[in-house]
Amino acid sequence: RAGELALAEMRRKHNAPLKLLCRLAAEAVLSSPSGVLPHRDIIGQLPGQVLRTSGGARLLLRRPSLDEYVLLMRRGPTIAYPKDISAILMMMDIHPGDTVLETGSGSGAMSLFLSRAVGPKGRVLSYEIRDDHHSLAKKNYRHWRSAWEIGHVDEWPDNVEFILKDISTAAADMKSVTLDAVVLDMLNPQCALPVVHPSLKQGGVCAVYLANITQVVDLLDRIRSCKLPFLCERIIEVTHRSCDAAETNRSVPYIARPSHWQETHSAFLTKLRKFRPLLS
């Protein structure tokens, strides 16, 4: 329907896919390298239809999944990728109804996945220090929610509170909050730990998203030097490697081995668990 998000997928040369995301409007047109397709030809169709552009190209039209939306939505800072978010959600073991703190709203990718994980009875507190990132995260979140409500019977929960503030100065705010889990996606997460750990439940998990192993070392050094009540349970590097459909159609079996041409992205995820120190 008009107002919904639609994802158009087409195959280019060498069988490479091209995905185009748009919000349907009666007078708008979807432009592709192989011609245009008026939105009015899409509105009223069932998801999964194949339509042709003015140039004769075939487009598969459907609703985008959440991971496709966060990869194609407008961004400012680099997003946490769905593969990393999935691992973080498993690390934190979030349940419906939980209260979760996020530092570094960024473009809003993590906020959307946390929103779905905690459900209508849960709560997500998302802190961001930069005004432009804060505004973009709110916009992307509202964009997804409004489109979801048009195409689905149930509403997407309105459970994320975006806060424009430096988490290191939010100690007073944290006194009235009890957190089930924390996820830190910021340049210096060690600055947030002294502020958030008093509000985190005993046995609760703090997941930290870091770009390189040097940041992991700095984080653990800060925990030791400040004697913070965190146990480092696990450090993992999450990699992603796509498999070209052309490779899977060959008669020779496809073997998963490193290739110089393969596009990859990796991140380091650190799982910290709050514990109660033994009394001396």
Disulfide bonds with the S-S distance in Angstrom:
none
